[in-house]
Amino acid sequence: MYVSDEVLENKEIVKRYKNLLRIWYTRKTPEDKRLVRKAFDLAVEAHKGVRRKSGEPYIYHPLEVARIAAGEIGLGTTSIVCALIHDVVEDTSYTLKDIRKIFGDKVARIIDGLTKIEEMFDEQTSSIQAENFKKMLLTLSDDVRVILIKLADRLHNMRTLDSMPRLKQLKIASETNYLYAPLAHRLGLFSIKSELEDLALKYLEPNIFDSISEKIKASKDDRTKFVRKFLAPLRKELNKHHINYKIHAREKSVNSIWGKMKSQEIPFEEVFDSFSIQIVIDPEEDNEKIDCWKVYTIVTHQYRPNMDRLKDWVSIPKVNGYEAIHTTVMSHAGQWVEVQIQTERMKDIADKGYAAHWKYKTDGSESGLDEWLSRIREILKGDEENAIDFLSDFKMNLFSDEIYLFTPKGELKTMPKGSTVLDFAYHIHSQIGDKCIGAKVNLKLVPLSYRLKNGDQVDVLTSSSQTPKEEWLKLIVTARAKSRIKHAIHTHRKSFKDEGKEMLMDYFNKLGLDYSRNKRNYLLEKIGISSPIDLYFYVAKSKISMNDVKQAFIENDKGGWFSKIHIPFLRTKPNNEENISQKIRENIRQKPEDLLLEGSMSDLNHRVSKCCNPIPGDDVIGMVSKNDVIVIHRTNCPTAIQNMSKFGNKIVKAKWRKKETITFLAGIKITSIDDIGFINRMTNVISNEFKMNIRSFHLETSEGVTNTTVMIYVSDLSSLNNLIIHLKKLKEIKKISRIDRFSEA
């Protein structure tokens, strides 16, 4: 527990400020130093007496954010000033006008982007997080430093998340996993991206994080010995060729190892690339590529490479600016090892991303990162009003797997993996996309839906009579194409607004209804249309008739629809009627520890999510759905992580109240050696030893290997884990894992 001491705290504040100046010293001028000192003094004064949840003085936070911005991202004076005062407008009496007066327009614009919107929740605002994120991103049109400072802010918050309540930890970790880590990756901040992912895993799946961390620590001595032997012949050859180099043995992140364990369904001990070897050279500028390939030749002369795992990002860098040669070689000990070859410049860009990218830029040419930012700015300037849709569009652009394509003239274009001809057409130009009817890929005619492959040469075919169609939205994967198609459709439908509205008002008049916004919105909800513009368009095109309007207002009772048509709009709720959100708040206020889950609940309506199938013992949260049902998810469920990152206000704390009489459906997936009597021995463990009921049993055998899926009823997580431990003792079983999603079964 933190104990405050004002004298020691003041010394610590001065120490942290001096540390910031020391990290930033190479870029310091007297004027710069004066500005940073002014920002520091303002921050100290503004946050005086304020403490974080941990009990520490609040000023520690902006000082650490500034240190990360300067040291780990490599930002300059303006960014450090903004980092020091980034919470001043949001949390104190200082206004944006005050900041503009003291530091000028540039700093004020960045601070505005970093300041959250007022956390007011109404019927029109479905997600405060989405609105905040949209507001922050909109400033990217002017200054990308807003995002970089926000990433520094998020990183320090994640590093100090221990002091926050569990529910807050889940919300912030989910938001980080869903948005901030991919954003750091896209901006080339690989170290920050990896740390954010690890910290998110630490709070979303603490047992897994601790288990893998302990195994990494326990295997360190063996790994050190292995690396020393592996590097000995390489060092000898590199020295022989007079190459100026540094070698780092870098452990893969916990999240990266966990990803491999899940995707390959293997234990930690079988993850062959839990670390990588980085060879960083310092060549003459003109010899960068040649010297990188020279080192590659030395490595592959000593160790045989796996050619399927050769990655050449030196010839064609990644969109986010990353450059390196990656190869995987077989060591003399029979273990695969990943080797990464870079220059000092390449490593600097890999560590510090966008900031380093500008540092080394010498001409006016656009890199892949510049092109990506241009596409993002185009999305930001679009007319998407719904913050959730905006966020989804933006998330689509945070792709990591890329393919390289060529125009008919040989120009190189980078697109997300899975892009179609239509995506490519919109990537070239929105007007080409609007008029696209197909393409010639490698001189062969293909349709709009054709998914492009790495190295394809694409010649887009257009027609002046072609117009964007709603079904096109199902053919695309890029946010740019989606944004342009939606914009074109919206513009076209808008031209029918007056005609459609006049026809709709005529329908209402003939039905004896007064036309009003409330009635129109009720009609939108009943018919399932998202916007008035779409409604007017469908009416004008006779896709919605007067009979459809009539049916929408019919009440399902014996009294008939006409006499009660006004009831949905005039009826008011009794004062004592509570909605589910009020019930939840009252429940948590009275029992702040948790929402207890059991087989049935009398006071609050809930159901168990089918996407992750939680069972008692799983770490769970509740999400309030649109129809006021609490949906219970596992905290590591991808759907829950996405929802927690968007709808933090709808999260409910939950835990299980164990009842032995209740059973839950769970699934296990088994890979085994086919052997006589094995199935009998396996079912005997499940049914006789553990007394569990089997709902379904499916197996397939091919070339001596059997894949089995068993759906069983269990009382809780502990009983399921015990079953898996006992099944592992059967010599035929080589892999066994829980099924997270029943669709996998």
Secondary structure, DSSP 8 states (H G I E B T S, - for coil): -----HHHHHHHHHHHHHHHHHHTGGG--HHHHHHHHHHHHHHHHHTTT-B-TTSSBTTHHHHHHHHIIIIIS---HHHHHHHHTTTHHHHSS--HHHHHHHH-HHHHHHHHHHS-------TT-S-HHHHHHHHHHHGGGT-THHHHHHHHHHHHHHHTGGGS-HHHHHHHHHHIIIIIHHHHHHTT-HHHHHHHHHHHHHHHSHHHHHHHHHHHHHTHHHHHHHHHHHHHHHHHHHHHTT--EEEEEEE--HHHHHHHHHHHT--GGG-TTSEEEEEEE---GGGHHHHHHHHHHHHHHHSEE-GGG-EETTTS--TT----EEEEEE-TTS-EEEEEEEEHHHHHHHHHTHHHHHHT--SS---HHHHHHHHHHHHHTS----HHHHHHHHHHT----EEEEE-TT--EEEEETT-BHHHHHHHH-HHHHHTEEEEEETTEEE-TT-B--TT-BEEEEE-TT----GGGGGS---HHHHHHHHHHHHHHHHTTHHHHHHHHHHHHHHTT----HHHHHHHHHHHT-S-HHHHHHHHHTTSS-HHHHHHHT--SSTT-SGGGTTHHHH----TT---HHHHHHHHHHHSTT-EEE-S--SSS-EEE-TTT---TTS-EEEEE-TTS-EEEEETT-HHHHHHHHH-GGGEEEEEE---TT--EEEEEEEEEE--TTHHHHHHHIIIIIS---EEEEEEEEETTEEEEEEEEEESSHHHHHHHHHHHTTSTTEEEEEE-SSGGG-
